[in-house]
Each structure stands twice: as C-alpha cells, then as structure tokens.
Amino acid sequence: MEVSASFWIGFNVFVLLMLALDLGVFNRKAHVVSVKEALTWSGVWISLALMFNGLIYYWFGEAKAIEFLTGYLIEKSLSVDNIFVFVLVFGYFGIPAIYQHKILFWGILGALVMRVIFIFAGVALIEKFHWTIYIFGAFLIYTGYKMFTEKGTQIDPENNPVIKFARRVMPVTNQLHGDKFFVKVDGKRFATPLFLVLILIETTDLIFAVDSIPAILAITQDQFIVYTSNVFAILGLRSLYFALAHVVDRFVYLSYGLAIILVFVGSKMLLIDVFKIPTFISLLVIAIVLIFSIVLSFVKTRRDNRINGQGM
C-alpha cells in the first residue's frame, strides 16, 4: 500500500502534539497518578486508536483496518509484559510514585524511536530476503514456548550488564534528588538512580521489541499500518501501567495466553507460502485467547482469595 508523505507527516505531527500536551500541559508538575486518572487516559488513548482505525477503514478499506486493529491488539497485549517489568524495577529501586510518570514518559519516547528503527529494518529485511520471515516465525514459536514453560518475570538489576556498564562510565548517587536524572555535587556531575531506572526500562523494552515487532510483521508488512498500530499501543502504555500496576499480579494466566498468541503468529509466518491465514481469523483468535486468559485469571484469583479468606 502506497501512503503519501502527507499521511506520514500528519500522523507524526499528531504524535508530537499529544506528547507535548502530555508533558507540557497535563503533567507539567510531578504528581502521583491516580487509578481514576490512569483509567481516563487509557480510555482516551484507546478511543483515539479506534477513531484512527475508522480513518484507516475510510482511507484504505476494510482489509487494512483489520490489519491495524490486529496489530494494535497484539502490541497492546504484549505490552503487559512491560508493565510487569515496570513494577519490579520501580519496586527494586524504591522509586516513589510521584516520579514514575516522568521516567515512563522519557522511556516511552525512547521506545518509540527504537520501534521505528526495528519496524523499517524488519520490513526492509523481509522485502529483500523473503526467507527471513521463516526465521522470525521460528523465533516467535521458540519465544512462545519459553514464555509458556518459564514461571514469572525475572529481573536482576544489579547484575544487568547495561547497569554495570553505566556505573563504570559515570558516577551515580546512592539517593534520589527529586525528579532529576543528573545532579552536580561539589562541582562534579552525577547520574541519579532515576537515570539508571530509565536505562533499564529502555533496554528491557528493546528486548520486548524483538518479540512484538516480528509478531506484527506476521500480520502485515505494510510499514504505515505496522508503525501507526505500534505507536498507538506504546503511547497508551504509561497510562495502562498506572491503571494496572496494583492488580497486575492477578493476571496469572495472561503469560500463557501471550505464549499461545506468539506461537500462533509464528506458525502463521511459517505457513505464509503454503496457506495464508486470513487477517480476520488472526484477529478473532488473538481476541478469544486474550479474553479467555484474562477471565480465567480473575476467576482463579477470586477463588484463591475466597479460599484464603475462609481459612483465616
């Protein structure tokens, strides 16, 4: 699908405008984001994504609209893994809630840049070397298998090679200095723990992008669709974190659902030259798996809470 430069420019202007409004108007002062505020912003981002999906339908037709919605749903569901990491990292470093919004803003801004590079590189690679689609497919199946068999999200910040490198190349303070990433102490510039957290969030998102970008490329190699669906999902990630951080431990079966989705889209890639699974079927499968894994998670945790409550 050929997309004129005006569409690309218009969409990126919209993204920059929303980011400017976010940091410059609505969140100029550091504050603790309430669940109500987070749910409101999550609703705003999801509504904007669905409205844009309607524009895709109007401009490019039903097939492209389904591709966008499927890609958005995949990225949105896989981003829950990011939320698990955010919770673990903020807890490990003892980052107060009032500073978390700023870290996530800059972290997600960096994630957008990395995703753009991954998307265009991935599409170009598949277009030039079609056989690489089989490598992506096999990798997704392997990742899904690992996600299905491994228990929980593991993270060890102190032994993270990127954090170790950062500590070697720059002095780091042992305490926070408000919401500052860098401070001067006795005329010497120091990084703060907030900057280490930002680095860790960026590197873990890079790892997650290795899973999520190939998963969307299994649905479509249309650069505009892949890019816009990914951007909308990432833009809503910060508010999704604040909305779900307190209940994220209740999604006990979600990782299994995500594993099934990765295996499915990986298989779709491997079969692409033999049998092309319709995008509508992909959307249906992904939606059903997500709904079932979330419902089963809440049923299990509610039952466990009831049993534990009765046993007390």
C-alpha positions in Angstrom: 0.0 0.0 0.0 1.5 3.3 -1.1 0.9 6.0 1.5 1.6 9.6 0.6 4.0 11.8 2.6 1.1 13.9 3.9 -0.2 10.9 5.9 3.2 10.2 7.4 3.7 13.9 8.3 0.2 14.3 9.6 0.4 11.3 11.9 3.8 12.3 13.3 2.7 15.8 13.9 -0.3 14.4 15.8 2.0 12.2 17.9 4.3 15.1 18.7 1.4 17.3 19.6 0.0 14.7 22.0 3.4 14.2 23.7 3.8 18.0 24.1 0.3 18.3 25.6 1.1 15.4 27.9 4.3 16.7 29.4 3.8 20.4 28.8 0.2 20.9 29.8 -1.4 18.0 31.6 1.6 16.8 33.6 3.8 19.8 34.0 4.1 19.2 37.7 5.2 15.8 39.2 2.3 14.1 40.9 1.0 10.7 41.8 -1.2 9.4 39.0 -4.4 8.0 40.5 -6.1 4.9 39.1 -9.0 7.1 38.0 -6.7 9.5 36.1 -4.9 6.5 34.5 -8.2 4.8 33.5 -9.4 8.1 32.0 -6.2 8.5 29.9 -6.3 4.8 28.9 -9.8 5.4 27.6 -8.6 8.4 25.7 -5.7 6.5 24.0 -7.9 3.5 23.2 -10.6 5.8 21.8 -8.1 7.7 19.7 -6.7 4.4 18.3 -10.2 3.2 17.4 -11.0 6.5 15.8 -7.8 6.3 13.8 -8.8 2.7 12.9 -12.0 4.2 11.5 -10.0 6.6 9.4 -7.9 3.7 8.1 -11.1 2.0 7.1 -12.3 5.2 5.3 -9.0 5.8 3.6 -7.7 2.4 2.7 -10.6 -0.1 3.1 -11.7 -2.9 5.4 -8.6 -5.2 5.0 -6.2 -2.5 6.2 -8.5 -1.6 9.0 -8.5 -5.2 10.3 -4.7 -5.3 9.9 -4.3 -2.2 12.0 -6.7 -3.5 14.7 -5.0 -6.9 14.9 -1.5 -5.3 15.1 -2.7 -2.9 17.8 -4.3 -5.7 19.8 -1.1 -7.8 19.6 1.2 -4.9 20.7 -1.3 -3.9 23.4 -1.4 -7.4 24.9 2.4 -7.9 24.7 2.9 -4.6 26.4 1.6 -6.1 29.6 5.0 -7.8 30.0 6.5 -4.3 30.1 4.1 -3.4 33.0 5.4 -6.4 35.0 8.9 -5.1 34.5 8.0 -1.5 35.4 6.5 -2.8 38.7 9.6 -4.9 39.5 12.1 -2.1 38.6 10.3 0.7 40.4 10.0 -1.6 43.5 13.6 -2.7 43.4 15.0 0.9 43.2 12.3 2.2 45.6 11.1 4.9 43.1 8.2 6.9 44.6 5.0 7.0 42.6 5.4 10.8 42.1 8.5 10.4 39.9 7.4 7.3 37.9 5.4 9.3 35.3 8.5 11.3 34.2 10.6 8.2 33.9 7.9 6.4 31.8 7.4 9.5 29.6 11.1 9.6 28.5 11.3 5.8 28.5 8.3 5.5 26.1 9.7 8.3 24.0 12.9 6.3 23.6 10.9 3.2 22.9 9.1 4.9 20.0 12.4 5.8 18.4 13.7 2.2 18.8 10.4 0.7 17.4 10.6 2.9 14.3 14.1 1.6 13.6 13.0 -2.0 14.2 9.9 -1.7 12.1 11.6 -0.2 9.0 14.6 -2.6 9.3 12.3 -5.6 9.7 10.0 -4.7 6.7 13.1 -4.0 4.5 14.7 -7.3 5.5 11.6 -9.3 4.7 11.1 -7.5 1.4 14.7 -8.1 0.3 15.2 -11.5 1.8 11.8 -13.3 1.9 13.2 -16.3 3.7 13.9 -14.2 6.8 10.2 -14.5 7.5 10.7 -18.1 8.4 13.5 -17.1 10.9 11.1 -14.6 12.5 8.3 -17.3 12.7 10.6 -19.9 14.3 11.9 -17.3 16.8 8.3 -16.4 17.8 7.4 -20.0 18.3 10.5 -20.5 20.4 9.8 -17.4 22.5 6.2 -18.5 23.0 7.4 -21.9 24.2 9.8 -20.3 26.7 7.1 -18.0 27.9 4.8 -21.0 28.4 7.3 -23.1 30.3 9.0 -20.4 32.4 7.4 -19.1 35.5 7.1 -15.4 36.1 9.1 -12.4 35.0 12.7 -12.5 36.4 14.9 -9.4 36.7 18.2 -8.7 38.5 19.0 -5.0 38.0 22.3 -5.1 39.9 23.7 -7.9 37.6 22.3 -6.3 34.5 25.3 -5.7 32.1 23.9 -2.4 30.9 23.6 -1.1 34.5 27.1 -2.4 35.4 28.5 -0.6 32.4 26.6 2.6 33.3 28.0 2.6 36.8 31.6 2.1 35.4 31.4 5.0 32.9 29.7 7.6 35.2 29.4 8.3 38.9 26.0 7.5 40.3 24.5 8.9 43.6 23.1 6.5 46.1 20.0 8.6 46.7 17.3 10.4 44.8 17.4 14.1 44.1 13.8 14.9 43.3 12.9 14.0 39.8 16.3 14.8 38.4 18.3 12.4 36.2 21.6 14.3 36.8 22.8 16.5 39.6 26.0 18.3 40.5 27.7 17.5 43.8 30.8 19.5 44.7 31.1 20.6 41.1 31.0 17.1 39.8 28.2 15.7 37.6 26.4 12.6 38.9 23.7 10.4 37.5 20.9 9.6 39.9 19.1 6.2 40.4 16.3 7.6 38.3 18.6 7.6 35.3 19.6 4.0 36.0 15.9 3.1 36.1 15.4 4.9 32.7 18.3 2.9 31.2 16.9 -0.4 32.5 13.4 0.3 31.2 14.8 1.3 27.7 16.9 -1.9 27.5 14.1 -4.2 28.6 11.8 -2.5 26.0 14.4 -3.2 23.4 14.2 -6.9 24.3 10.4 -6.9 24.2 10.5 -5.2 20.8 12.4 -8.2 19.4 9.2 -10.2 20.2 6.5 -7.7 19.4 7.7 -6.3 16.0 8.0 -9.7 14.3 4.6 -10.6 15.8 3.0 -7.6 14.0 5.0 -8.4 10.8 3.3 -11.7 10.8 0.0 -9.8 10.2 1.2 -7.3 7.7 4.4 -5.8 6.2 2.7 -2.5 5.4 5.0 0.0 7.1 2.3 2.6 7.7 0.0 0.1 9.4 2.8 -1.6 11.5 4.1 1.8 12.5 0.8 3.5 13.5 -0.6 0.5 15.3 2.7 0.2 17.3 2.8 3.9 18.1 -0.8 4.0 19.4 -0.1 0.9 21.6 3.1 2.4 23.0 1.6 5.9 23.7 -1.1 4.3 25.8 1.4 2.1 27.8 2.2 4.6 30.5 -1.5 5.2 31.5 -2.0 1.4 31.2 0.8 0.9 33.8 -0.8 3.2 36.3 -4.2 1.6 35.8 -3.0 -2.0 36.2 0.1 -1.7 38.5 -2.0 -2.5 41.6 -3.7 -5.6 40.0 -1.1 -6.9 37.6 -0.4 -9.9 39.9 -4.0 -11.0 39.2 -3.2 -11.8 35.6 -1.9 -15.2 36.4 -2.8 -16.9 33.1 -2.0 -14.0 30.8 1.5 -15.1 30.1 0.1 -18.4 28.8 -2.3 -16.5 26.6 0.5 -14.4 25.2 2.6 -17.5 24.7 -0.2 -19.1 22.6 -0.5 -15.9 20.6 3.2 -15.8 19.8 3.1 -19.5 18.7 0.1 -18.8 16.6 1.6 -15.8 14.8 4.9 -17.6 14.4 3.1 -20.5 12.8 1.3 -18.0 10.5 4.7 -16.8 9.3 6.0 -20.3 8.7 2.8 -21.2 6.7 2.6 -18.0 4.7 3.8 -19.6 1.4 1.6 -22.7 1.9 -1.6 -21.3 3.4 -2.2 -17.7 4.2 -4.4 -17.4 7.3 -6.9 -14.5 6.8 -6.2 -11.5 9.0 -9.8 -11.6 10.2 -9.2 -15.1 11.6 -6.0 -13.9 13.2 -7.8 -11.1 14.9 -10.5 -13.5 16.1 -8.0 -16.0 17.5 -6.0 -13.3 19.3 -9.1 -11.7 20.8 -10.5 -15.0 22.0 -7.2 -16.1 23.6 -6.8 -12.8 25.4 -10.3 -12.8 26.7 -10.1 -16.3 28.0 -6.7 -15.9 29.7 -7.9 -12.7 31.4 -11.2 -14.1 32.5 -9.6 -17.4 33.8 -7.0 -15.3 35.6 -9.6 -13.3 37.5 -11.7 -16.4 38.2 -8.7 -18.1 39.7 -7.5 -15.2 41.9 -11.0 -14.5 43.1 -11.4 -18.2 44.1 -8.0 -18.2 45.8 -8.8 -15.1 47.7 -12.1 -16.6 48.8 -10.4 -19.8 50.0 -7.7 -17.9 51.8 -10.3 -15.7 53.4 -12.3 -18.6 54.6 -9.1 -20.2 56.0 -8.3 -17.3 58.2 
